[in-house]
């Protein structure tokens, strides 16, 4: 798993952001936290994954590039919309992977 340098985060989890990141990295269970990643499918823009899914032993975490964290599903949808909007405003397109990787100074 790789983390975007300028991680997007929902209002409800900002005070606990460091602790939540630590828990995600160390497979500690969390309810009501959603991870926003670059899409695993080239046809999609982003994936919204409940953090509890990451606890599964065989979940493919190796290629995940995390760009955002949210406190609930609605907040995750809003945050994903903000990410798409930011990319569109900056580039006039929807190549989220290229834009965020360039901005985060790391590859996927």
C-alpha positions as CSV (number, residue, x, y, z in Angstrom):
1,X,0.0,0.0,0.0
2,X,1.1,3.5,-0.8
3,X,-0.3,6.7,0.5
4,X,-0.8,9.9,-1.5
5,X,1.4,12.6,-0.1
6,X,-1.5,15.1,0.0
7,X,-4.1,12.8,1.4
8,X,-7.8,13.9,1.1
9,X,-9.7,13.4,4.3
10,X,-13.3,13.8,5.4
11,X,-14.2,16.3,8.1
12,X,-15.4,13.7,10.5
13,X,-12.0,11.9,10.7
14,X,-9.5,14.8,10.5
15,X,-8.8,14.9,14.3
16,X,-8.0,11.1,14.2
17,X,-6.3,11.0,10.8
18,X,-2.8,9.9,12.0
19,X,-4.3,7.1,14.2
20,X,-6.6,5.9,11.4
21,X,-3.6,5.8,9.0
22,X,-1.7,3.7,11.5
23,X,-4.6,1.3,12.0
24,X,-5.0,0.8,8.2
25,X,-1.3,0.1,7.8
26,X,-1.3,-2.3,10.7
27,X,-4.5,-4.2,9.9
28,X,-6.3,-3.0,13.0
29,X,-10.1,-3.2,12.6
30,X,-12.1,0.0,12.2
31,X,-15.8,0.4,11.6
32,X,-17.2,3.2,9.5
33,X,-13.9,4.2,7.8
34,X,-13.7,4.2,4.1
35,X,-10.5,4.2,2.0
36,X,-10.5,5.9,-1.4
37,X,-7.9,4.5,-3.8
38,X,-7.0,4.8,-7.4
39,X,-9.2,2.5,-9.4
40,X,-8.2,-1.1,-9.7
41,X,-10.0,-1.1,-13.1
42,X,-8.8,1.2,-15.9
43,X,-12.5,2.1,-16.8
44,X,-13.2,3.5,-13.3
45,X,-11.8,6.7,-11.7
46,X,-11.7,5.7,-8.0
47,X,-12.5,2.8,-5.7
48,X,-14.3,3.3,-2.3
49,X,-13.4,0.4,0.0
50,X,-14.7,-0.2,3.5
51,X,-11.6,-0.5,5.7
52,X,-12.9,-3.7,7.2
53,X,-12.4,-5.3,3.8
54,X,-8.7,-4.7,4.1
55,X,-8.6,-7.0,7.1
56,X,-9.3,-10.0,4.9
57,X,-6.2,-12.2,4.6
58,X,-6.2,-12.4,0.9
59,X,-7.3,-8.9,0.0
60,X,-5.0,-7.6,-2.7
61,X,-3.4,-4.6,-0.8
62,X,-0.1,-4.7,-2.6
63,X,-1.1,-2.4,-5.5
64,X,-3.3,0.0,-3.5
65,X,-2.6,3.7,-3.8
66,X,-4.6,5.4,-1.1
67,X,-5.7,9.0,-1.9
68,X,-8.4,9.6,0.7
69,X,-10.0,8.5,3.9
70,X,-13.6,9.2,5.0
71,X,-15.6,8.6,8.1
72,X,-18.7,7.1,6.4
73,X,-20.0,6.2,3.0
74,X,-21.7,9.5,2.2
75,X,-18.6,11.4,3.2
76,X,-16.5,9.0,0.9
77,X,-18.8,9.8,-2.0
78,X,-18.5,13.6,-1.4
79,X,-14.7,13.3,-1.1
80,X,-14.5,11.2,-4.3
81,X,-16.5,14.0,-6.0
82,X,-14.1,16.6,-4.7
83,X,-11.1,14.7,-6.0
84,X,-12.7,14.3,-9.4
85,X,-13.6,18.0,-9.4
86,X,-10.1,19.1,-8.4
87,X,-8.6,17.0,-11.2
88,X,-11.0,18.4,-13.7
89,X,-10.4,22.0,-12.7
90,X,-6.6,21.5,-12.8
91,X,-6.4,19.5,-16.1
92,X,-9.7,19.8,-17.9
93,X,-9.9,16.0,-18.0
94,X,-10.4,13.0,-15.8
95,X,-7.0,11.3,-15.7
96,X,-7.0,11.1,-11.9
97,X,-4.1,8.5,-11.8
98,X,-1.7,10.7,-13.8
99,X,-2.6,13.9,-12.0
100,X,-2.4,12.5,-8.4
101,X,0.7,10.5,-9.0
102,X,2.4,13.6,-10.5
103,X,1.2,15.7,-7.6
104,X,2.1,13.1,-5.0
105,X,5.6,12.6,-6.5
106,X,5.2,8.8,-6.4
107,X,4.3,6.1,-8.9
108,X,1.7,3.4,-8.5
